[in-house]
Amino acid sequence: MTESQSNARMETNVVKVQGVDPNFLAKYTEEDHSLDTLKEHRIVPRLKIIQAPSDINLKAAFGEGSLIVRPGDTLICKFNAEPKTFKFVPLFFFVEYAKWLDLKDANSKVKGPIVERVFDSTSPIAIKAKDPNKRREVYEGYEHKPENEKYYYRYVEHLRFIGLIYGEHPLVGTPITLSFERGEFSQGKNFISAIMLRRQMIDGQSKQVPLWAQVWQFSVQFKAPDANRKWYGLKFEAADPSIIQESEAEAMRTLNKEFKELFNQQRLLVQEDVADEDKEIGSVEATDAF
């Protein structure tokens, strides 16, 4: 994201009113705090890949295998048509553990698909999410029902990367979340390993490149490990160039610090899909990741 691209991105968000000089706000913006309280509730949009069981309207609008950002349903890339790729700068990483409702449970009083989410890896939810034998838990009172009538909670470990769309993409500079869980959990682990191996010669020594300075290219790939499990997932590779520009370093590092501070204060959330039917793709469970 060059300086000219950044300026172009910001210009698209400027409200222009005919006959009004927007510079009149100059004397107010320097000390303005009207947006401060909004910053306390940062919910970052999440990328979603449209799968075979996805909403019929989404499939009609974008096609299976397309990657969109929610909310807003804006196209990022496609599986078999242009644009096929996008570049991403990961700014911050964290692990989240969540207790999910059964997707068939339409009568729950809980708003959204997640009952509870935690960041503590020693919590009961985290322990269940990391144990293949405890990731499914039947609803209380449903133990003796026929199998097709039982509801199950799901305990899921989410690998979250918050970052920016980068490069020549129309949405350059947009903050998004890449989330790896269940069937895609192993790919998230692979991405972590690749990030840790990214090194550069600095002052004659090989040193790790900071997370916020790395550039990766993503695309969508079709996965079919067997006849019963088929879905679209993310594929990553080194971008060209693979490191941000020097003029962008200070801004990227500042964003990393901001997201870390929000996380430490437990004010950083990821936008979940309320009707996240894709969690049932090919009966993919987190056990597939091990």
C-alpha positions as semicolon CSV with decimal commas, in nm:
position;residue;x (nm);y (nm);z (nm)
1;M;0,000;0,000;0,000
2;T;0,188;0,304;-0,125
3;E;0,141;0,656;0,010
4;S;-0,063;0,749;-0,297
5;Q;-0,284;0,441;-0,249
6;S;-0,333;0,529;0,117
7;N;-0,435;0,883;0,024
8;A;-0,674;0,751;-0,241
9;R;-0,824;0,515;0,015
10;M;-0,881;0,799;0,261
11;E;-1,028;1,023;-0,008
12;T;-1,302;0,769;-0,076
13;N;-1,422;0,820;0,281
14;V;-1,441;1,200;0,259
15;V;-1,793;1,344;0,253
16;K;-1,815;1,614;-0,014
17;V;-2,107;1,854;0,003
18;Q;-2,165;2,077;-0,297
19;G;-2,105;2,444;-0,225
20;V;-1,951;2,382;0,118
21;D;-1,584;2,422;0,198
22;P;-1,488;2,111;0,401
23;N;-1,188;2,296;0,544
24;F;-1,414;2,466;0,798
25;L;-1,368;2,153;1,015
26;A;-0,994;2,210;1,044
27;K;-1,020;2,407;1,368
28;Y;-1,234;2,133;1,526
29;T;-1,059;1,810;1,427
30;E;-0,733;1,874;1,609
31;E;-0,882;1,828;1,956
32;D;-1,194;1,631;1,869
33;H;-1,287;1,334;2,089
34;S;-1,635;1,258;1,951
35;L;-1,525;0,916;1,820
36;D;-1,347;0,803;2,136
37;T;-1,635;0,599;2,274
38;L;-1,681;0,422;1,940
39;K;-1,322;0,301;1,959
40;E;-1,407;0,122;2,282
41;H;-1,620;-0,127;2,090
42;R;-1,402;-0,250;1,803
43;I;-1,563;-0,536;1,609
44;V;-1,348;-0,632;1,313
45;P;-1,516;-0,770;0,996
46;R;-1,447;-1,133;0,916
47;L;-1,376;-1,304;0,585
48;K;-1,624;-1,570;0,480
49;I;-1,588;-1,828;0,204
50;I;-1,915;-1,918;0,034
51;Q;-1,967;-2,294;0,059
52;A;-2,213;-2,540;-0,094
53;P;-2,453;-2,514;0,207
54;S;-2,432;-2,133;0,214
55;D;-2,730;-1,904;0,167
56;I;-2,873;-1,937;-0,184
57;N;-2,870;-1,560;-0,233
58;L;-2,499;-1,540;-0,153
59;K;-2,424;-1,822;-0,396
60;A;-2,629;-1,653;-0,666
61;A;-2,458;-1,318;-0,611
62;F;-2,097;-1,436;-0,579
63;G;-2,071;-1,808;-0,657
64;E;-1,936;-2,098;-0,451
65;G;-1,578;-2,058;-0,345
66;S;-1,593;-1,679;-0,342
67;L;-1,443;-1,495;-0,050
68;I;-1,641;-1,202;0,090
69;V;-1,614;-0,975;0,392
70;R;-1,902;-0,959;0,640
71;P;-2,092;-0,750;0,724
72;G;-2,142;-0,574;0,394
73;D;-2,097;-0,881;0,173
74;T;-1,823;-0,724;-0,040
75;L;-1,626;-0,946;-0,276
76;I;-1,258;-1,006;-0,196
77;C;-1,169;-1,278;-0,448
78;K;-1,313;-1,577;-0,637
79;F;-1,221;-1,943;-0,667
80;N;-1,217;-1,976;-1,046
81;A;-1,245;-1,623;-1,180
82;E;-1,080;-1,285;-1,137
83;P;-0,987;-1,156;-0,889
84;K;-0,837;-1,485;-0,770
85;T;-0,601;-1,348;-0,505
86;F;-0,558;-1,071;-0,250
87;K;-0,268;-0,951;-0,037
88;F;-0,284;-0,934;0,340
89;V;-0,069;-0,780;0,615
90;P;-0,126;-0,957;0,950
91;L;-0,112;-0,698;1,226
92;F;-0,215;-0,892;1,533
93;F;-0,272;-1,257;1,628
94;F;-0,470;-1,409;1,912
95;V;-0,643;-1,733;2,004
96;E;-1,007;-1,738;2,106
97;Y;-1,202;-2,028;2,252
98;A;-1,578;-2,039;2,202
99;K;-1,882;-2,242;2,299
100;W;-2,116;-2,260;1,997
101;L;-2,484;-2,340;1,991
102;D;-2,613;-2,628;1,781
103;L;-2,698;-2,477;1,443
104;K;-3,039;-2,646;1,458
105;D;-3,124;-2,463;1,780
106;A;-3,364;-2,194;1,659
107;N;-3,521;-2,133;2,001
108;S;-3,214;-2,032;2,198
109;K;-3,236;-1,714;2,402
110;V;-2,871;-1,643;2,321
111;K;-2,823;-1,372;2,058
112;G;-2,595;-1,506;1,789
113;P;-2,434;-1,849;1,750
114;I;-2,183;-1,817;2,036
115;V;-2,286;-1,886;2,394
116;E;-1,957;-1,782;2,550
117;R;-1,607;-1,688;2,436
118;V;-1,283;-1,674;2,635
119;F;-0,913;-1,606;2,576
120;D;-0,778;-1,796;2,877
121;S;-0,618;-2,120;2,753
122;T;-0,668;-2,278;3,097
123;S;-1,045;-2,213;3,112
124;P;-1,295;-2,503;3,096
125;I;-1,407;-2,392;2,748
126;A;-1,049;-2,387;2,621
127;I;-0,972;-2,726;2,772
128;K;-1,274;-2,880;2,598
129;A;-1,194;-2,707;2,269
130;K;-0,841;-2,855;2,270
131;D;-0,954;-3,209;2,360
132;P;-1,088;-3,411;2,060
133;N;-1,302;-3,617;2,298
134;K;-1,473;-3,317;2,459
135;R;-1,545;-3,083;2,167
136;R;-1,906;-3,194;2,141
137;E;-2,137;-3,182;2,441
138;V;-2,502;-3,281;2,431
139;Y;-2,753;-3,027;2,563
140;E;-2,871;-3,092;2,917
141;G;-3,198;-3,284;2,901
142;Y;-3,131;-3,413;2,549
143;E;-2,918;-3,712;2,651
144;H;-3,190;-3,973;2,600
145;K;-3,343;-3,831;2,282
146;P;-3,298;-4,007;1,946
147;E;-2,973;-3,905;1,778
148;N;-3,146;-3,701;1,508
149;E;-3,321;-3,494;1,778
150;K;-3,020;-3,428;1,997
151;Y;-2,861;-3,083;2,017
152;Y;-2,489;-3,045;2,079
153;Y;-2,273;-2,758;2,195
154;R;-1,946;-2,722;2,004
155;Y;-1,626;-2,610;2,171
156;V;-1,400;-2,449;1,912
157;E;-1,046;-2,309;1,913
158;H;-1,016;-2,011;1,675
159;L;-0,682;-1,888;1,539
160;R;-0,743;-1,520;1,459
161;F;-0,531;-1,291;1,243
162;I;-0,641;-0,928;1,229
163;G;-0,483;-0,728;0,950
164;L;-0,526;-0,512;0,641
165;I;-0,601;-0,584;0,278
166;Y;-0,292;-0,468;0,093
167;G;-0,163;-0,385;-0,255
168;E;-0,378;-0,298;-0,558
169;H;-0,708;-0,436;-0,429
170;P;-1,010;-0,198;-0,437
171;L;-1,050;-0,252;-0,061
172;V;-0,687;-0,175;0,019
173;G;-0,649;-0,061;0,380
174;T;-0,965;-0,237;0,501
175;P;-0,920;-0,411;0,841
176;I;-1,037;-0,775;0,828
177;T;-1,001;-1,098;1,025
178;L;-0,873;-1,428;0,893
179;S;-1,003;-1,701;1,121
180;F;-0,887;-2,063;1,116
181;E;-1,083;-2,324;1,307
182;R;-1,208;-2,684;1,283
183;G;-1,125;-2,817;0,935
184;E;-0,907;-2,512;0,863
185;F;-0,727;-2,524;1,198
186;S;-0,425;-2,708;1,054
187;Q;-0,393;-2,446;0,779
188;G;-0,387;-2,179;1,047
189;K;-0,103;-2,365;1,217
190;N;0,080;-2,381;0,884
191;F;0,037;-2,006;0,843
192;I;0,182;-1,947;1,189
193;S;0,484;-2,159;1,102
194;A;0,538;-1,970;0,775
195;I;0,519;-1,636;0,957
196;M;0,775;-1,747;1,214
197;L;1,014;-1,852;0,936
198;R;1,002;-1,515;0,759
199;R;1,349;-1,367;0,810
200;Q;1,558;-1,087;0,662
201;M;1,925;-0,986;0,674
202;I;1,948;-0,681;0,902
203;D;2,286;-0,531;0,983
204;G;2,451;-0,847;0,858
205;Q;2,237;-1,077;1,077
206;S;1,937;-1,293;0,996
207;K;1,643;-1,166;1,202
208;Q;1,272;-1,238;1,214
209;V;1,053;-0,995;1,026
210;P;0,786;-0,840;1,256
211;L;0,435;-0,972;1,205
212;W;0,303;-0,631;1,103
213;A;0,572;-0,593;0,833
214;Q;0,494;-0,916;0,645
215;V;0,289;-0,936;0,324
216;W;0,114;-1,258;0,221
217;Q;-0,095;-1,351;-0,080
218;F;-0,414;-1,553;-0,033
219;S;-0,644;-1,743;-0,265
220;V;-0,926;-1,998;-0,230
221;Q;-0,868;-2,370;-0,286
222;F;-1,107;-2,665;-0,296
223;K;-1,041;-2,939;-0,039
224;A;-1,178;-3,293;-0,053
225;P;-0,986;-3,525;0,184
226;D;-1,252;-3,793;0,135
227;A;-1,599;-3,846;-0,013
228;N;-1,776;-3,707;0,294
229;R;-1,566;-3,395;0,353
230;K;-1,551;-3,126;0,087
231;W;-1,513;-2,753;0,135
232;Y;-1,335;-2,439;0,016
233;G;-1,046;-2,313;0,226
234;L;-0,766;-2,058;0,221
235;K;-0,430;-2,104;0,050
236;F;-0,138;-1,873;0,133
237;E;0,197;-1,797;-0,027
238;A;0,463;-1,529;-0,006
239;A;0,359;-1,205;-0,177
240;D;0,584;-1,002;-0,404
241;P;0,712;-0,792;-0,241
242;S;0,691;-0,988;0,083
243;I;0,761;-0,694;0,313
244;I;0,585;-0,357;0,350
245;Q;0,748;-0,034;0,240
246;E;0,959;0,170;0,478
247;S;0,710;0,459;0,463
248;E;0,436;0,229;0,597
249;A;0,628;0,085;0,892
250;E;0,533;0,338;1,158
251;A;0,161;0,321;1,073
252;M;0,158;-0,060;1,071
253;R;0,343;-0,083;1,403
254;T;0,100;0,167;1,556
255;L;-0,197;-0,043;1,442
256;N;-0,036;-0,351;1,593
257;K;-0,010;-0,171;1,927
258;E;-0,369;-0,047;1,907
259;F;-0,510;-0,394;1,843
260;K;-0,295;-0,540;2,119
261;E;-0,422;-0,278;2,364
262;L;-0,784;-0,347;2,268
263;F;-0,725;-0,719;2,314
264;N;-0,563;-0,671;2,655
265;Q;-0,867;-0,470;2,761
266;Q;-1,100;-0,740;2,620
267;R;-1,256;-0,489;2,383
268;L;-1,156;-0,660;2,059
269;L;-1,418;-0,880;1,897
270;V;-1,457;-1,052;1,560
271;Q;-1,777;-1,017;1,361
272;E;-1,937;-1,363;1,360
273;D;-2,191;-1,483;1,107
274;V;-2,520;-1,526;1,292
275;A;-2,635;-1,782;1,034
276;D;-2,300;-1,953;1,008
277;E;-2,428;-2,265;0,836
278;D;-2,085;-2,332;0,691
279;K;-1,972;-2,475;1,024
280;E;-2,134;-2,801;0,912
281;I;-1,937;-2,834;0,587
282;G;-1,883;-3,202;0,522
283;S;-1,917;-3,268;0,895
284;V;-1,573;-3,108;0,936
285;E;-1,470;-3,109;1,300
286;A;-1,169;-2,963;1,473
287;T;-1,042;-3,322;1,511
288;D;-0,963;-3,310;1,140
289;A;-0,684;-3,068;1,221
290;F;-0,475;-3,318;1,416
